[in-house]
Amino acid sequence: MTTTPEGKVTNVHDRIEEIQKRYGAENIVTLFIRQAKAEIVASVERTESRLREAGIDYTAK
């Protein structure tokens, strides 16, 4: 959730927005992303925190 479809670095919020725009407001993917947004963001934040704890300084832009 921190890369674009082209493989460029992005942040989770921009990625979620990109997915919703690409699929459209009523698509099942968009509906799922809306429902899962809080957990998706929390997962990315946990992963970035664990990377920092391991000495890897990574936070998506």
C-alpha positions as CSV (number, residue, x, y, z in Angstrom):
1,M,0.0,0.0,0.0
2,T,3.0,2.3,-0.2
3,T,3.7,1.9,-4.0
4,T,1.7,3.0,-7.0
5,P,0.6,0.6,-9.7
6,E,3.8,1.8,-11.5
7,G,6.0,0.9,-8.6
8,K,6.7,4.5,-7.3
9,V,6.8,5.2,-3.6
10,T,3.6,6.8,-2.2
11,N,1.9,7.0,1.2
12,V,-1.1,4.9,2.2
13,H,-3.6,7.7,2.1
14,D,-2.7,8.7,-1.4
15,R,-2.7,5.1,-2.5
16,I,-6.2,4.6,-1.1
17,E,-7.4,7.7,-2.9
18,E,-5.8,6.5,-6.2
19,I,-7.6,3.1,-5.9
20,Q,-10.9,4.8,-5.3
21,K,-10.5,7.1,-8.3
22,R,-9.3,4.3,-10.5
23,Y,-12.2,1.9,-9.7
24,G,-15.0,4.5,-9.3
25,A,-17.3,5.2,-6.4
26,E,-19.6,2.2,-6.7
27,N,-17.1,-0.5,-7.5
28,I,-16.8,-3.4,-5.0
29,V,-13.1,-2.7,-4.6
30,T,-13.8,0.9,-3.6
31,L,-16.5,-0.2,-1.2
32,F,-14.1,-2.6,0.4
33,I,-11.3,-0.1,0.6
34,R,-13.6,2.4,2.4
35,Q,-14.6,-0.3,4.9
36,A,-11.1,-1.5,5.5
37,K,-9.3,1.9,5.4
38,A,-8.7,2.2,9.2
39,E,-7.1,-1.3,9.4
40,I,-5.1,-0.8,6.2
41,V,-3.6,2.4,7.5
42,A,-2.9,0.9,10.9
43,S,-1.2,-2.1,9.2
44,V,1.1,0.2,7.2
45,E,1.9,2.2,10.4
46,R,2.7,-0.9,12.3
47,T,5.0,-2.2,9.5
48,E,6.8,1.2,9.2
49,S,7.3,1.2,13.0
50,R,8.7,-2.3,13.0
51,L,11.1,-1.4,10.1
52,R,12.4,1.6,12.2
53,E,12.8,-0.6,15.2
54,A,14.9,-2.9,13.1
55,G,17.1,0.0,12.1
56,I,15.6,0.5,8.7
57,D,14.5,4.1,8.3
58,Y,11.5,3.8,6.0
59,T,8.4,6.0,6.0
60,A,6.5,6.2,2.7
61,K,6.3,9.7,1.3
